[in-house]
């Protein structure tokens, strides 16, 4: 008996027998065309990119005509049993509603399609138990590899996946020792600090983001290290950690202001946290971009469209996603790729240019 690989429409009721589930199989096509199953396999695989077949032109034409008439289509699941590849890549991100992550995923999808892969994505909400459950759910579909966008800096999760033989790449966030596609977030923090220092801002605060994410850790470190090197260390109580969203930014800004400090400038490690900071400043009668300079991170489209356009650090998000897939493809080819850190860029707008250090007043 031939191997069942078809998932197309069934043939006519008086035609050759289909598979046990009613699907058109290679054997169905072979019986109708009057050839051996292996001949059909060689001919149809040639149409899908195999190197050669040995059938005569007349036989090839007859088999292709019969396959089309019967509605035969290849079964990707059966093909994966032969190649040991599903051509799927699973993607796990913190949240699907985040615009930054959505743009990264667009890059992943674009590159995956170009390489003949399909992707499916779900979110962990940065919850360790949910991350475990969602990962197992995705692995049950036997992807060729995984892309994790929700890596926690001090978790053993990644090491356990590696020990299981799972092939994966990190995106957006990095963890030392694991393959990743990220922006050089430390450099991004440095760029924000240098810009504010050049404008004369020495009394600053940082809305740092989540302490388990390399994006927050690296951006904050780049910023504070630069200020320390310039002789203006950022006070500990001027660094507030919290979620990468507007509510988190507002809360972090309120935490800094509650110390009695009124910084001349604020660096938020996420544009949406920066937008939240605008509300936190407004609560105490301060206007972002006028009374307090403000810098964000990522350069989402909204940043430029705000009433006071936001100075921010541009992160090449789409390219980050594409690069993650390129690294995965190299892994699947048996290569040993190295992590990639893309270069961020400063985007200067009115939120820093319109404000002035109070020492100049």
N, C-alpha and C positions, 0 to 999 in steps of 0.2 A: 504494500500500500504506500502511496505517496504521502509526503508530509503536508499537513494542513496549514496553509499560510494565508488563505484568502478571507477577506471580510466584506466582500462586495455583495451585490444583489444575488439572489438565488436565480438559477436558470429556469427555463420553462419546465412545467411539470412532466412533460413527456421526454425530456432530455436526459443526459447522463446524471447519475446520482451525485448529489452534493455531499458535503460533510455531514456528520451526525447532527450538527446544530443547524443544518439547512444552508450553510455558507458555501459559496463557490470556492472550490479548492483547485490546486494544481491538477489533481487527479480528474476533477470534473472537466477542466479544459483539455487535458490529455485525451480522455475518452472521446470527447466531441471532435477533436482534431485528428484522432486516429494515430497518435504518436505516444512515445513513452513519456512518463512524468518527468524524467530527468531532462528530456529535450525541451519541454515546456519551461522548466526551471531555468535552463541555460538561456533560452530566448528572452524570457521576461526579465531575468536579472540583467541581461545585456541592455535592455531598455532602461533599467534603473542605474546603469553606470558600470556594470561588470565589464571586464576587459575583453572577452571574446565569447563567441559560441560557434559551433561547427555545423549547424543545420544549413540546408540549402535555402536560397532565397524564397523558393516557393513554399517550403515548410514554415519559414519565418512568417511569411505573409499570412498563411492559413492560421497559424497559432495566434497571431496578433488579432486577426479578425474574429476568431472564436472567443478569445478572452474579452474583447470589447463587446461582442454580442451578449455574452453571458453576464457581463457586468463585473468581471473579476477585478479586484484591487488588492495590492499586497497588504498583508497584515503586519504592521510595525511591531506588534508584540512578539509574533513568531520570529520575525527577522532579528529581534533583539536577543532571542534565545541562541541564534547562530553566531551573532557578532559579539554577544555579551555586552551590548550597549543599548540603552533605551533612547538615546539622544534627548534626554531630559536633564535639566538643571534645576534643582530646588533652590529657592531663595527665601531666607528668613530675615525680616527687618523688624525694628522696634515697633513701628506703627505705620499702617498703610496710608493714613491721612496726612502724614507729614510731607510737605511740598518738596523739601530737600531730598528725602528718601524716594519720593515718587519720580523725581528727575533722574536720580541714580538708577532706578529700576528701568526707566526708559532706555538708558544707555545699555543696561544689561540685555534688555529685550532686543534692541537693534543689533548688537554684536552676536547674540545667540542665534538669531534668525539668519544672519549672514553666514554663520558656520553650520547651519542645518540643525540647530538645537531648538527645542521649545522650552519654555520656562514656566514655573508656577510659583507663586509667592504667597506667604502668609506672615502674620506678625506675632511677635512674642510679648509685646507691651513691656519689654524689659523686665519681665517677671521670670525668674529662674525656673519655676515649676512649669509654667506655660511653655517656656523655651524647650524644655525636655520633651513635653508632650507633642508639640508641633514638629519638632525634629523627627521624632519617631513616626509620626503620621506621614511626613514627607519621605522618609527613608523607606517606608512600606511600599512606595511607588517605584522603588529601585532607580533613583536618578543616577546618572553617571557621576555627578559631583554636586556639591552644595556651595552656595555663597551665603556667608553669614554677615549681616550688616548690623548685628546687635551684640557684638563681642563685649564682654566685661573684662576689664583689665586684670583682675586678680582671681578670676574663676578658673576651676579645673575643667570646665566644660569642653573646651577645645582640645585639650590634651586627651581627654577620654574619647572624643570622636576620632582623633588621629590614631589612637591605640586600637580602635576598631577597624582601621583601614579605610575610613571615609576620606575621600579626596575632596578638599574644600579650599576656598579662598575667602579672605575677609574683605569687606568693602566698607569704606567710610571710616570705620574704627580699626585700629591696629592692636596687635598684641605681640610682643617680642617673641621671635622664634617661629612665627606662623606666617604663611604667605598672605600678602595683603595688597590691596589697591586703595590708596588713600591720598589725601592732600597733605602736604607738609604743614601740619597744623602748628607746629612749634614756630616755623618761619612766619606763618600767618599772624600769630600773636606778636612776634617781633615787629612785623610791619605796622600793626596797629599802634604799638608803643612808640616806635620811631616817629610816626606821623604826629602823635599827640605831643611828644617831646619837642619836635621841631616847631610846633605852634606855641610852646611855652607852658603846657599843662603839666604840672608836677604833683598836684593833689588829685589823685585818681582813685577809682574803684573798679572792681571787676565783678561782673555777674558770670560766674564761672561754669555753670552747667552741672551735669551729673558727675559725681566724683569717681564713678566706676567706668566712665567712657574716656577713651584716649583722646577724643576730640576735645573734651573739656580740659583734661589734664594737660595736654600739649599746648593748647592755645593759651591757657592761663599761665603755664610755665614760661612760654616764650615772651609773654607780655611782662610778667613780674621780673623775670631775669633781666630783661632789657632795662627796666626802670631801676633795678638794683645796680646794674653796671653803670648807669648814668648818675648814680649817687642819690636816687630818690626811691628807696625801697617802699613798696606798697604795704601799708599796715595790715596786719592779719585780719582785723575786723572790717577792712575795706574789701575783702574777698568773700562773696556770698555764693554758696552752691545752691543749685535747684534745677528744676526741669527745664528742658529746651523749648519752652512755649511761652505765650504771652502771659499766662497766669503765673508761671514760674519766674519770668523776668520781673513782673510787677512785685511779686513777693520778695524776690531777692533784693530789688531796689529798696523796698520798704525796710528790709533787714539792715541794709547799710545806713539808711537815713535814721533809723531808730537808735543808732549809736551816738547820734548828735552830729555826725559828720555831714558836711555838704560838699562833696567833691566837685572840682572844676570840670572833670571829665569822667566818663564811664565807658568801659569796654565790656560789651556783652558778647559772649562766645557763640551767639546765635541771633540771627536777625529778628526772629519772633520774640526772643527774650528782650531784645532792644526795644521793640515796639511796646512790650509790657512795661519796660522801664519808663517809657514816656508817660504812661498812666501813673506810675509810682511817683514820678517827679511832679506831675500835675497835682497830685493829692496834697502836696505841701507848697503849692504855689510857684513851682519852678517850671520853666519852659525848656524842654530839650532842644538843643540847637541854638538857644539864645542864652539861657543862664548856665546851662551845663552842656558841654560838648558830648556827643554820643557816637560810638563806633559799634557796628554790628559785625556779623560774620556769615558768609555764604553767598550774599548778593542775590537773594531771591528777587523776582520781578517787582514785588511790592515795595522793596527798599527804595527804589528810585521814584516811585509814584506817591510816596507819603507827602503830606503838606510841607514838611521840611525834609527833603530827600536825605536818605541815610548814607553817611560814609560807612563803608563796609569792606570786608575782605572777600574778594571773589574766589570761590572754590569751584574748580572745573568738574561739576557733579556728573554731567552726562559722560564725559571722558572717563571719569572714575569708574562708572558702571561698565563701559565698554572695555576698559583695561582689565577689570576683574574677569571678564569672560575670556579675553585673550590669554590671561594667565591660566585659567582653567583648561583651555584647549591645549596649551603647552603641557600641562600636567598629564592630560589624557593621552598625549603623544609619547609619554614616557620621558619628557624633558624635566629639567629641574630649574624652573624659572625663579627669579628673585623678585622680592617685593618692590612695588613701584610707589614713589611719593611724588605726586604732581605738584606743580608750583602754583601757589596762590598769588593773587595780585590785589593791590590796594585800589579801591575805587573811592576817590575823594568827592564828597558832596557837601551840601550846605550844613548838615548837622554838626560838622566840626568847623567849617570855615566861618560860620556866622557867629559862633560863640567866642568869648574871650576869657582868658584866665582872670580871676578876680584881682590878682596881684597887679594887673595892668589898669584896673579901674581908677 
